[in-house]
Amino acid sequence: MADALPPVRIRAFRVADEAAAVALWRDCGLVRPWNDPHKDIARKLLVQPELFLVATVAHDGEDRLVGTAMAGYDGHRGSVYYLAVAPGHQRLALGRRLMAEVEERLLAMGCPKTNVLARTGNAQVLGFYDKLGYERHEAFSLGKRLIPDI
Ligand SMILES: CC(C)(COP(=O)(O)OP(=O)(O)OC[C@H]1O[C@@H](n2cnc3c(N)ncnc32)[C@H](O)[C@@H]1OP(=O)(O)O)[C@@H](O)C(=O)NCCC(=O)NCCS
């Protein structure tokens, strides 16, 4: 129901958002012991910072950060990390709006396809991506750490 939607603003991340963003990621279970989220932010601010988005809602005269999406385009595929919506604001279409904004920005850069990774322990998020038209790949996700954070 449109009336239930809070007035939301989606904009690029600012340095002043850092503490709220990291707190949100912790609330949403996205912080892993081997990743330092502050280092992740510092690195992102050096590469396509315009693709690091936050969603805010006005609360007591202040903008409160309630969502994030950290996207990138490598010239072949787009990717999205740290998609998060504050637990108290979930199921209000904020995740959909953040992803729509990411996709619009990636498309404007000529990105033909975007990929997301969902951890096997987070299978419940698949229903969300189904609704957004994301297809499941038959592929292994592999990674190699080049810079240890911790
Ligand atoms: C995943 C997440 C970002 C979704 O944000 P959200 O704002 O609650 O999602 P939306 O309200 O925009 O949902 C869009 C659609 O997906 C559906 N949906 C959302 N979460 C769902 C879920 N867990 N299972 C099934 N459907 C879901 C909604 O009902 C809605 O459907 P509709 O458009 O037909 O009404 C949020 O749940 C979250 O932050 N989770 C914790 C962090 C996380 O797992 N991030 C993703 C890492 S890959």
The ligand as a MOL file (V3000), in Angstrom:
LIG
                    3D

  0  0  0     0  0            999 V3000
M  V30 BEGIN CTAB
M  V30 COUNTS 48 50 0 0 0
M  V30 BEGIN ATOM
M  V30 1 C 17.1140 -8.5630 1.4590 0
M  V30 2 C 16.6180 -7.2040 1.9030 0
M  V30 3 C 17.6000 -6.1230 1.4460 0
M  V30 4 C 15.2420 -6.9570 1.2750 0
M  V30 5 O 14.8660 -5.6280 1.5700 0
M  V30 6 P 13.3280 -5.2280 1.7610 0
M  V30 7 O 13.2650 -3.7560 1.7370 0
M  V30 8 O 12.7570 -5.9210 2.9310 0
M  V30 9 O 12.6570 -5.8380 0.4550 0
M  V30 10 P 11.4140 -5.2340 -0.3600 0
M  V30 11 O 10.3740 -4.7650 0.6040 0
M  V30 12 O 11.8890 -4.2380 -1.3540 0
M  V30 13 O 10.8970 -6.5290 -1.1030 0
M  V30 14 C 10.7210 -6.6200 -2.5200 0
M  V30 15 C 9.8930 -7.8540 -2.7740 0
M  V30 16 O 10.5820 -9.0120 -2.2750 0
M  V30 17 C 9.7930 -9.6670 -1.2900 0
M  V30 18 N 10.6950 -10.1290 -0.2430 0
M  V30 19 C 11.5020 -9.4050 0.5370 0
M  V30 20 N 12.2020 -10.2010 1.3740 0
M  V30 21 C 11.7990 -11.4580 1.0900 0
M  V30 22 C 12.1400 -12.7250 1.6090 0
M  V30 23 N 13.0380 -12.8560 2.5950 0
M  V30 24 N 11.5240 -13.8220 1.1040 0
M  V30 25 C 10.6150 -13.7060 0.1210 0
M  V30 26 N 10.2600 -12.5160 -0.4360 0
M  V30 27 C 10.8510 -11.4170 0.0570 0
M  V30 28 C 8.8260 -8.6240 -0.7770 0
M  V30 29 O 7.6560 -9.2190 -0.2510 0
M  V30 30 C 8.5490 -7.8250 -2.0370 0
M  V30 31 O 7.6220 -8.5050 -2.8440 0
M  V30 32 P 6.4790 -7.6740 -3.6410 0
M  V30 33 O 7.2000 -6.6050 -4.4080 0
M  V30 34 O 5.8120 -8.6930 -4.4820 0
M  V30 35 O 5.6010 -7.0890 -2.5860 0
M  V30 36 C 16.4430 -7.1650 3.4600 0
M  V30 37 O 15.6160 -8.2420 3.8470 0
M  V30 38 C 17.7520 -7.2470 4.2190 0
M  V30 39 O 18.4100 -6.2430 4.4510 0
M  V30 40 N 18.1400 -8.4730 4.6470 0
M  V30 41 C 19.3390 -8.6720 5.4690 0
M  V30 42 C 20.6140 -8.4560 4.6770 0
M  V30 43 C 20.6880 -9.3310 3.4580 0
M  V30 44 O 20.4020 -10.5210 3.4860 0
M  V30 45 N 21.1150 -8.7080 2.3430 0
M  V30 46 C 21.2620 -9.3840 1.0630 0
M  V30 47 C 22.5990 -10.0450 0.9740 0
M  V30 48 S 22.7430 -11.0020 -0.5570 0
M  V30 END ATOM
M  V30 BEGIN BOND
M  V30 1 1 1 2
M  V30 2 1 2 3
M  V30 3 1 2 4
M  V30 4 1 2 36
M  V30 5 1 4 5
M  V30 6 1 5 6
M  V30 7 2 6 7
M  V30 8 1 6 8
M  V30 9 1 6 9
M  V30 10 1 9 10
M  V30 11 2 10 11
M  V30 12 1 10 12
M  V30 13 1 10 13
M  V30 14 1 13 14
M  V30 15 1 14 15
M  V30 16 1 15 16
M  V30 17 1 15 30
M  V30 18 1 16 17
M  V30 19 1 17 18
M  V30 20 1 17 28
M  V30 21 1 18 19
M  V30 22 1 18 27
M  V30 23 2 19 20
M  V30 24 1 20 21
M  V30 25 1 21 22
M  V30 26 2 21 27
M  V30 27 1 22 23
M  V30 28 2 22 24
M  V30 29 1 24 25
M  V30 30 2 25 26
M  V30 31 1 26 27
M  V30 32 1 28 29
M  V30 33 1 28 30
M  V30 34 1 30 31
M  V30 35 1 31 32
M  V30 36 2 32 33
M  V30 37 1 32 34
M  V30 38 1 32 35
M  V30 39 1 36 37
M  V30 40 1 36 38
M  V30 41 2 38 39
M  V30 42 1 38 40
M  V30 43 1 40 41
M  V30 44 1 41 42
M  V30 45 1 42 43
M  V30 46 2 43 44
M  V30 47 1 43 45
M  V30 48 1 45 46
M  V30 49 1 46 47
M  V30 50 1 47 48
M  V30 END BOND
M  V30 END CTAB
M  END
